[in-house]
Amino acid sequence: MSCYENSKNIPEKLEIVRRYFSKIWLNNEAKILDIGGISSYYEILKAIFPYGKIFLLNINPNDIKSVNNSIAGDATQLPLKDETFDVITSFDLIEHLINPDDFLAESFRVLKWGGGL
């Protein structure tokens, strides 16, 4: 079990995501990447983006093993092609990184032009 699954403020954070992004991509077949995501986020993100394809990326494969569209990888060296995702989310991750600038640069690299981060 990940320490983040017990966070009491996750519902509030996901509500912010829903309010911000749902107006833009609610009815679109968007590709969404949650960096540092855990399996329990998948269903919540699927509810926010019902027509989207949700991907979770985590350095620990055990945190995402129950999700089909999961990617084991480092947030600062994303194993993904340029301009792949319409929306990128991340919760409680950046403060744990040694080089958060690398994380942000990689996030923007894989984000489509006009996408949301």
N, C-alpha and C positions, 0 to 999 in steps of 0.2 A: 504494500500500500504506500502510495506517495504521500509525503507530508502535505502537499498542496490540496489533497482531497478533503482535508479537514478544515480548510480555510472558510471562515464564516462569511467573508465578503464576496465570495464567488458569484452568488446570485445577483448582487448589485452590479458587479463588473459586467456580467453577461447582459444585464438589462441595458446598460449603456451601449453595448455593442448592438443589441437589437434595435434600440431607438435610432442610433446613428446610421447603421447600414441597411436596415430593413426597407427603408423608404427608397433606397437606391437599387438594391439587388434582391428584394423580396421575391419578385416574380420572375427573376432571370435564372438561367442555368449557369450560375457563376461557379468558379473554382475557388474554394476557400482553403487557406492554409493556416492552421493554428500551430505556431512554433512554440515548442515546449509544452504542447498539449498532452493531456492524459485522457485515457479512455472515457472517463465519466463526463468529459466535455463534449464528446461526440454527439450524443442525443440532444443536448441543449443547443449546440450549434446547428444541428439539423432542424430543430424547431424554429430557429431564427431564419435559416435559409432553407426552406422546405424543398426548393427546386435545385439547390446547389449541390455540388460535389465536394464533400468535406474531406480534407487531408489533415492528419496529425503528424507532426514531426517532433521527435524527442530523442535525446542522446541515449536514453535508457529504453531498449526495446520492450522490456517488461511493462512499462507504463502505457504502451499502446498496442499490446499484442492482440487485443480483442477487436481491433478496428481494421477492416479490410484495407482501407486507403491510408495505411500508416507507413511512415518513413523513419527509419533509424538514421539519425545524423546529427551533426554539430550545427548549432544555430549560427555560428560564425563562419562556417564553410558549407553552405547549403548544397547538397548533391542534386541540384535541380537546374533546369534550363532557364535562360533569361526570359523575362516577361511571360511567365506561366500562369500566375494567379491573379484573380480579380480583387480578392480581399485577403489581407493577412492580419491575423490577430495573434496576440501573445499576452499571457497573464503571468505576473510574478516571476519574470525571467531576467530582465535586463539588469537588475540589481545584483545578480549572481555572476555576471559575466566579467571576465578580466578585461576584455576588449569590446565594450558595448558598441563602439563605432563600427567594428567589423560586422556585428549582428545587424545594425541598421543599414549598412551598405549592401549586405547580402539580401536583406529584406526588400530593399528598393530594386535591386537587380532582378529578382524573380517576380516582382509586381508588374502587372501590365500597365501600360500608359493609361492614365485616368482611373486606375484602381484605387482602392482604399486601404490604408494602413492604420 
